[in-house]
Amino acid sequence: MNVGQQPTAEDEVVRICQELIRIDTSNPGDNSGPGERAAAEYVAEQLAEVGLEPQIFESHEKRASLVVRLEGEDSGRDALLLHGHLDVVPARAEDWTRDPFGGEIADGCVWGRGAVDMKDMDAMMIAVVRQRMREGRRPPRDVVLAFLADEEAGGSWGAQWLVKEHPELFEGCTEAVGEVGGFSLTVPGDKRMYLIETAEKGIAWMNLTAKGTAGHGSMVHPDNAVTAIAEAVGRLGRHEFPVRLTGTVRAFLERACLAYGVEFDPEDPEKCLEEMGPLARMIGATLRHTLNPTRLDAGYKTNVIPQTAGAQVDGRYLPGYEAEFFATVDELLGPDVQRDFVYNDMALETGYDGALVAAMEASLTAADPGALPVPYCLSGGTDAKHFAKLGMRCFGFAPLRLPPELDFSGMFHGVDERVPVDGLRFGARVLDDFLGRS
């Protein structure tokens, strides 16, 4: 940047990402963390500095979200929502190579909790809007920016609360763009597939409870709640669901096979995954439902048989197959174990078509001539689920050009989370172009 020139989004995005990481917004899921208020105030300052008037909304004393609307050239058109979350999962410093809340730059990356999930996208949004406001460049239509609380615990105090209590903030929004999409996967021929999220699996975090007869550990007890819960958890954890190719997953695999020079075989769709390296873990989880036991809770003394025993499992089901998933769960549990929900939310899927998809593709190929944009299904879940309930088509598009050796999927909730500096700058450039086309 020359002296006297205004900074561009590419100039500012790295700094903003670092500063966001340094604000600890760890979310343990029980409102005991620091919350998002400090981060929301930081975002408000960055946006107010260029003439915007953001609003901060508190759903709880520790839960804060921020929303602001940018007026477009044609406010009569349907509006676009760009959303990111400010909270992050906790991190133990002793497990990390670098301070998880230090925002350090090393080895060409910005390190820290939230670097990819998702303070990188938050930084891109802020940097791009700051540049556009300084230059007087309005988007073609109204754009609502939302920086949200509590996504890492399901969004109950963030997106879900805003949708319920303040739906007027999203008036006119028919499409939404959020996290976990637009990142690159290097394929042969100096090409890169950019995965644009058009679907998400449903979430079923479940409590399991077995009841039996309490008694002395030295006696015969066929009615043992611990045995019942352990057997049920074993059945769930060992069960392998059959492959179910949704429209999004099939479209991704067909294009991926073409890029890798592998024949697509619908009878053996997992063959293509062998070419994808670590990303195969995430993509593989979108070919079928998954059930993973995560917690056990029973008893209080070695020689006392408890009356109840419990467990928790993390279930994820494919769009269009919710009924099949829960029927299988209930069959595996059997009559002696009951279930209820810790958290449950729907699966999503939208078509890979329309002007917004075309804008994503054009902005990627303009920045990277070797870009091959493709639709994909996310194995996890995002705040998109809440905005879909307002009738919005939801996409994941946080553009990043990544080095082939980076285990990007392993960065999410992992130790040593980091994002390439060049990737951040690329993302800011693409996001700015995308907004101009959207």
C-alpha positions in Angstrom: 0.0 0.0 0.0 1.4 3.4 -1.0 1.5 6.3 1.5 -1.8 8.2 1.3 -3.8 5.3 -0.2 -6.7 3.9 1.7 -6.1 0.3 2.8 -7.9 -2.4 0.8 -9.6 -5.5 2.1 -6.6 -7.5 1.3 -4.5 -5.1 3.3 -6.7 -5.3 6.4 -8.1 -8.9 6.5 -5.0 -10.5 8.2 -4.9 -7.8 10.9 -8.6 -8.1 11.6 -8.4 -11.9 11.8 -5.5 -11.7 14.3 -7.4 -9.2 16.4 -10.6 -11.3 16.4 -8.6 -14.4 17.5 -7.1 -12.5 20.4 -10.6 -11.9 21.8 -11.3 -15.1 23.7 -14.9 -16.1 22.8 -14.7 -19.8 23.9 -18.1 -21.4 24.2 -18.2 -24.5 26.5 -21.9 -24.8 25.8 -23.3 -23.9 29.2 -23.0 -20.0 29.1 -19.9 -20.2 31.5 -17.4 -18.9 29.0 -16.5 -15.2 28.3 -19.2 -14.8 25.7 -19.1 -12.7 22.5 -19.8 -9.2 23.9 -16.2 -8.0 23.5 -16.0 -9.4 20.0 -19.3 -7.8 19.0 -18.1 -4.5 20.3 -14.9 -4.8 18.3 -16.9 -5.6 15.1 -19.2 -2.6 15.8 -16.2 -0.3 16.1 -14.7 -1.5 12.8 -18.0 -1.0 11.0 -19.0 2.3 12.7 -15.6 3.7 11.7 -16.7 3.6 8.0 -20.2 5.0 8.6 -22.4 2.0 9.4 -24.7 1.8 12.3 -24.6 -1.8 13.6 -26.8 -3.0 16.4 -25.8 -5.4 19.2 -28.4 -7.8 20.5 -28.0 -9.6 23.8 -30.0 -12.8 24.3 -28.2 -13.5 27.6 -25.7 -11.5 29.7 -22.9 -13.4 28.0 -24.4 -13.9 24.5 -24.2 -11.0 22.0 -24.8 -10.9 18.3 -24.4 -8.0 15.9 -26.5 -7.1 12.8 -26.2 -4.3 10.2 -27.9 -3.7 6.8 -25.9 -2.3 3.9 -28.2 -0.4 1.5 -27.8 -1.7 -2.1 -28.2 0.0 -5.4 -31.6 -1.5 -5.8 -33.3 -2.0 -2.4 -36.4 -3.3 -4.2 -34.6 -6.5 -5.0 -34.5 -9.5 -2.6 -31.8 -9.1 0.0 -28.7 -11.3 0.7 -27.6 -12.4 4.2 -24.0 -12.9 5.0 -23.5 -14.5 8.4 -20.6 -15.6 10.6 -20.4 -16.7 14.2 -18.1 -15.0 16.8 -17.9 -17.9 19.3 -15.3 -20.6 19.1 -14.9 -24.0 20.8 -12.5 -24.1 23.8 -8.8 -24.7 23.5 -6.2 -25.9 26.0 -3.0 -23.9 25.5 -0.8 -26.9 26.7 -2.0 -28.9 23.7 -1.0 -26.3 21.1 2.3 -25.4 19.5 1.4 -21.7 19.7 -0.9 -19.6 21.9 -4.5 -20.5 20.7 -5.5 -16.9 21.4 -2.3 -15.2 20.3 -3.2 -14.7 16.6 0.5 -15.2 15.7 1.8 -15.3 12.2 4.2 -18.2 11.6 4.9 -20.5 8.6 2.8 -18.3 6.4 -0.3 -18.8 8.5 -2.4 -17.0 11.2 -2.6 -19.3 14.1 -5.3 -19.5 16.8 -8.7 -20.8 17.8 -11.2 -19.6 15.2 -8.7 -19.2 12.4 -10.9 -21.4 10.2 -14.0 -21.7 12.4 -14.8 -19.0 11.6 -13.0 -15.7 12.4 -11.4 -15.9 9.0 -14.7 -15.4 7.3 -15.7 -12.8 9.9 -12.5 -10.9 9.0 -13.2 -11.2 5.3 -16.7 -9.7 5.7 -15.5 -6.8 7.9 -12.5 -6.0 5.6 -14.6 -6.1 2.4 -17.3 -4.0 3.8 -14.9 -1.4 5.2 -13.2 -1.1 1.7 -16.6 -0.8 0.0 -17.8 1.8 2.4 -14.6 3.9 2.0 -14.9 3.8 -1.7 -18.6 4.4 -1.9 -19.3 1.1 -3.7 -22.7 -0.2 -2.8 -23.7 -3.8 -3.5 -26.3 -4.4 -6.2 -28.9 -5.2 -3.6 -29.3 -4.9 0.2 -26.9 -7.0 2.2 -27.5 -7.9 5.8 -24.4 -8.8 7.8 -24.9 -10.9 11.0 -22.1 -11.7 13.4 -23.6 -14.3 15.7 -23.4 -15.8 19.2 -23.5 -19.4 20.3 -23.2 -21.3 17.0 -20.8 -23.8 18.6 -23.6 -24.9 20.9 -26.3 -25.0 18.3 -27.1 -21.3 18.1 -29.9 -21.2 20.7 -28.7 -17.9 22.0 -27.6 -16.5 18.6 -29.2 -17.2 15.2 -32.1 -19.1 16.6 -32.9 -16.4 19.1 -32.6 -13.6 16.5 -34.8 -15.5 14.0 -37.5 -15.9 16.7 -37.3 -12.5 18.4 -36.2 -10.2 15.6 -37.2 -11.7 12.3 -37.6 -8.1 11.0 -33.8 -7.8 10.8 -33.8 -10.2 7.9 -36.7 -8.7 6.0 -36.5 -9.4 2.3 -33.6 -11.9 2.6 -34.2 -14.8 0.3 -30.6 -16.2 0.3 -27.9 -16.7 2.9 -24.2 -17.3 2.7 -22.2 -18.6 5.7 -19.3 -20.9 6.6 -17.6 -24.1 5.5 -17.7 -23.7 1.7 -15.6 -22.1 -1.0 -12.3 -23.7 0.1 -10.0 -25.5 -2.4 -9.0 -29.1 -2.8 -6.0 -29.5 -5.2 -6.6 -32.1 -8.0 -4.4 -33.2 -10.9 -3.5 -30.8 -13.8 -2.8 -27.7 -11.6 -6.6 -27.4 -10.9 -8.4 -26.8 -7.7 -12.0 -27.9 -6.8 -13.7 -25.3 -4.7 -16.4 -26.9 -2.6 -19.5 -24.8 -2.3 -21.9 -26.0 0.4 -25.5 -26.6 -0.8 -26.5 -29.2 1.9 -26.0 -30.1 5.5 -26.7 -33.2 7.5 -29.3 -33.0 10.2 -28.2 -33.0 13.9 -29.5 -35.4 16.5 -27.6 -35.2 19.8 -29.4 -37.7 22.0 -29.7 -38.7 25.7 -30.2 -42.4 26.2 -31.6 -43.7 29.5 -32.0 -47.2 30.8 -33.8 -48.1 34.0 -33.3 -51.1 36.2 -33.5 -52.3 39.7 -31.1 -50.8 42.2 -29.3 -53.3 44.5 -26.1 -54.7 46.0 -23.3 -55.4 43.6 -22.7 -58.8 45.1 -26.1 -60.3 44.1 -27.5 -61.6 40.9 -29.2 -58.7 39.0 -30.5 -59.6 35.5 -32.3 -56.2 35.5 -29.1 -54.1 35.4 -29.4 -50.6 33.8 -25.6 -50.4 33.2 -25.7 -53.6 31.2 -28.7 -52.3 29.2 -27.1 -49.0 28.4 -23.7 -50.5 27.5 -25.3 -53.0 25.1 -27.4 -50.3 23.4 -24.3 -48.0 23.0 -22.4 -50.9 21.6 -25.1 -51.6 19.0 -25.3 -48.0 18.0 -21.5 -47.5 17.8 -20.9 -50.6 15.7 -23.8 -50.1 13.3 -22.9 -49.2 9.7 -25.6 -47.4 7.7 -26.0 -48.1 4.0 -24.8 -45.6 1.4 -27.5 -43.1 0.4 -26.5 -40.8 -2.5 -28.4 -37.5 -2.1 -28.5 -35.2 -5.2 -25.7 -33.0 -3.8 -23.4 -35.9 -2.8 -23.8 -37.6 -6.2 -23.1 -34.3 -8.1 -19.9 -33.8 -6.0 -18.7 -37.4 -6.5 -19.3 -37.3 -10.3 -17.3 -34.1 -10.7 -14.6 -35.2 -8.3 -14.2 -38.5 -10.2 -13.9 -36.5 -13.4 -11.2 -34.3 -11.9 -9.2 -37.2 -10.6 -9.6 -39.3 -13.8 -11.5 -42.0 -11.9 -14.7 -43.6 -13.2 -17.7 -42.9 -11.1 -19.3 -46.1 -9.9 -22.6 -45.6 -8.1 -22.3 -49.1 -6.7 -19.0 -48.2 -5.1 -19.0 -44.4 -4.7 -16.4 -44.5 -1.9 -13.7 -45.4 -4.5 -13.2 -41.8 -5.4 -12.5 -40.9 -1.7 -9.2 -42.6 -1.8 -7.8 -39.7 -3.9 -8.8 -37.0 -1.5 -6.4 -37.4 1.4 -7.6 -36.1 4.8 -10.7 -34.5 3.3 -12.1 -38.0 2.7 -13.1 -38.1 6.4 -15.5 -35.3 6.0 -16.8 -36.2 2.5 -17.1 -39.9 3.5 -19.4 -38.9 6.3 -21.9 -37.5 3.8 -22.5 -40.8 2.1 -24.4 -42.3 5.0 -25.9 -41.5 8.4 -23.6 -41.6 11.3 -24.0 -42.4 15.0 -21.1 -41.9 17.5 -21.4 -42.5 21.3 -19.7 -39.7 23.1 -20.6 -40.0 26.8 -21.5 -42.5 29.5 -22.9 -41.9 32.9 -23.8 -44.5 35.5 -23.5 -45.3 39.1 -21.9 -43.7 42.2 -20.2 -46.6 44.0 -18.6 -49.8 42.9 -20.7 -52.2 45.0 -24.0 -50.4 44.2 -26.0 -51.3 41.1 -27.7 -48.0 40.1 -31.4 -47.7 39.2 -30.6 -45.7 36.0 -27.8 -45.4 33.5 -27.3 -43.0 30.7 -25.3 -42.1 27.6 -25.2 -39.5 24.9 -24.7 -40.0 21.2 -24.0 -37.7 18.3 -26.2 -38.6 15.4 -26.2 -37.0 11.9 -28.7 -37.8 9.2 -28.8 -37.1 5.5 -31.3 -34.7 3.8 -34.5 -36.6 2.9 -33.8 -39.6 5.1 -34.7 -38.4 8.6 -37.5 -41.0 9.1 -35.2 -43.9 8.1 -32.5 -42.7 10.5 -34.7 -42.5 13.6 -36.4 -45.8 12.8 -33.0 -47.5 12.7 -32.0 -45.7 16.0 -35.1 -47.0 17.8 -34.6 -50.5 16.4 -31.0 -50.6 17.7 -31.9 -49.2 21.1 -34.6 -51.8 21.7 -37.4 -51.6 24.2 -35.3 -51.1 27.4 -33.6 -47.8 26.4 -35.4 -44.5 25.9 -34.1 -41.5 24.0 -34.7 -37.8 24.1 -32.8 -34.9 22.6 -30.0 -32.8 23.8 -30.3 -30.9 20.5 -32.1 -31.7 17.3 -32.2 -29.8 14.0 -33.1 -30.5 10.4 -31.1 -31.4 7.4 -30.8 -28.9 4.5 -30.4 -29.2 0.8 -30.8 -26.7 -2.0 -30.1 -26.9 -5.7 -26.8 -26.0 -7.2 -28.3 -23.4 -9.6 -29.4 -19.8 -9.9 -27.8 -16.4 -10.1 -26.1 -16.6 -6.7 -24.3 -19.9 -7.6 -23.2 -18.3 -10.9 -21.8 -15.3 -9.0 -19.8 -17.7 -6.7 -18.4 -19.6 -9.7 -17.5 -16.4 -11.6 -15.7 -14.8 -8.6 -13.7 -18.0 -8.0 -12.7 -18.5 -11.6 -11.8 -14.7 -12.0 -9.3 -15.1 -9.0 -8.1 -18.6 -9.9 -8.2 -19.7 -13.6 -7.7 -23.3 -12.4 -10.9 -23.2 -10.3 -13.4 -26.0 -10.6 -16.4 -25.0 -8.4 -18.5 -28.0 -7.2 -21.4 -28.5 -4.8 -21.0 -30.6 -1.6 -22.8 -31.6 1.5 -21.4 -30.6 5.0 -21.2 -33.5 7.5 -21.7 -31.1 10.4 -24.2 -28.2 10.9 -24.2 -24.4 10.9 -26.4 -21.5 11.6 -27.8 -21.9 8.1 -30.4 -24.2 9.7 -32.0 -21.4 11.5 -32.1 -19.0 8.6 -33.6 -21.7 6.4 -36.7 -21.6 8.6 -37.3 -18.0 7.3 -37.4 -19.5 3.8 -33.9 -18.6 2.7 -31.8 -20.7 0.4 -28.6 -21.3 2.3 -25.0 -21.8 1.0 -21.6 -22.2 2.5 -19.1 -19.9 0.8 -16.1 -18.6 2.8 -13.5 -18.7 -0.1 -10.0 -19.9 0.6 -7.3 -21.0 -1.8 -5.3 -23.6 0.3 -1.9 -25.3 -0.2 -2.4 -29.0 -1.1 -0.5 -30.2 2.0 -2.8 -28.4 4.6 -5.3 -30.8 6.4 -8.1 -28.2 6.2 -10.8 -30.4 7.6 -8.5 -31.3 10.5 -8.3 -27.6 11.5 -12.0 -27.5 12.6 -12.0 -27.9 16.4 -8.5 -29.4 16.2 -5.3 -28.3 17.9 -2.9 -25.9 16.0 -5.8 -24.4 14.0 -4.5 -22.0 11.4 -5.3 -20.3 8.1 -2.8 -19.3 5.4 -2.2 -15.6 5.1 -2.4 -15.8 1.3 -5.6 -17.7 1.6 -7.2 -14.9 3.7 -6.2 -12.3 1.1 -7.5 -14.5 -1.7 -10.8 -14.9 0.2 -11.2 -11.1 0.7 -10.6 -10.5 -3.0 -13.1 -13.2 -4.0 -15.7 -12.1 -1.5 -15.5 -8.5 -2.7 -16.0 -9.7 -6.3 -18.8 -12.0 -5.3 -20.7 -9.1 -3.6 -20.4 -7.0 -6.7 -22.0 -9.8 -8.8 -24.6 -10.9 -6.3 
